[in-house]
Amino acid sequence: MMNCSSDNNIYISIILTSYNRPVLVEKLFEEFNRQRKRCSKRVEIIVIDDGSKLRPTISEKSDHIYIQLTENMGAPYARKI
């Protein structure tokens, strides 16, 4: 569970890399949205997909950022994006 303060000016970015794990990315977004409803902090999740063939289903209304690379370049490359 996220511990949240009442300060709305705090920004947190969570940046993750992924490769062929669409179900885990979907679950991550779902759980994060559930937890964030209790929180007034501004938090975002950025997922860098390292050229997966499988893509998660993400709502068009989602405010999460999903970046898909055109080819698999390896985790070190994806982390530098």
C-alpha positions in Angstrom: 0.0 0.0 0.0 1.3 3.4 -0.9 1.8 5.9 2.0 0.5 9.3 0.8 0.7 12.7 2.2 -1.6 15.6 1.5 0.9 17.5 -0.5 -0.3 17.6 -4.1 3.0 19.0 -5.4 5.0 15.9 -5.0 5.7 14.0 -8.2 7.0 10.5 -8.4 7.9 8.6 -11.6 8.2 4.9 -11.6 10.1 3.6 -14.6 10.1 -0.1 -15.5 11.4 -2.1 -18.4 9.5 -5.1 -19.7 9.8 -7.8 -22.4 7.0 -10.2 -23.3 5.2 -9.7 -20.0 1.8 -8.2 -21.0 -0.2 -9.8 -18.3 2.1 -8.6 -15.5 2.1 -5.0 -17.0 -1.7 -5.1 -17.1 -1.9 -6.3 -13.4 0.7 -3.6 -12.5 -1.5 -0.8 -13.9 -4.7 -2.3 -12.4 -3.2 -2.5 -8.9 -1.6 0.9 -9.2 -4.9 2.5 -10.1 -6.6 0.8 -7.2 -3.9 2.0 -4.7 -3.8 5.5 -6.2 -7.5 6.1 -5.5 -6.5 6.5 -1.8 -3.7 8.9 -2.6 -3.5 12.6 -3.4 0.1 12.4 -4.6 0.9 12.7 -8.3 2.5 9.5 -9.3 3.0 8.1 -12.8 4.2 4.8 -14.2 6.3 4.6 -17.3 6.8 1.2 -18.9 9.5 0.8 -21.5 8.7 -2.3 -23.6 11.9 -3.7 -25.1 10.4 -4.7 -28.5 7.9 -7.4 -27.2 5.8 -9.3 -29.7 3.1 -9.4 -27.1 1.5 -6.1 -26.1 -0.6 -5.5 -23.0 -4.2 -4.2 -23.2 -4.1 -0.7 -21.8 -7.2 1.5 -21.6 -7.1 4.6 -23.8 -8.1 6.6 -20.8 -5.1 5.4 -18.9 -2.7 8.1 -17.8 0.2 5.7 -17.6 3.0 6.0 -20.2 3.7 2.9 -22.3 6.7 3.1 -24.7 7.3 0.2 -27.1 10.6 -0.1 -28.8 10.5 -1.4 -32.4 13.0 -4.2 -31.7 14.5 -6.0 -28.7 17.7 -4.2 -27.7 18.2 -5.6 -24.2 17.4 -4.2 -20.8 20.4 -1.9 -20.5 19.3 -0.1 -23.7 15.7 0.1 -22.6 16.7 1.6 -19.3 18.5 4.5 -21.1 15.3 5.7 -22.9 
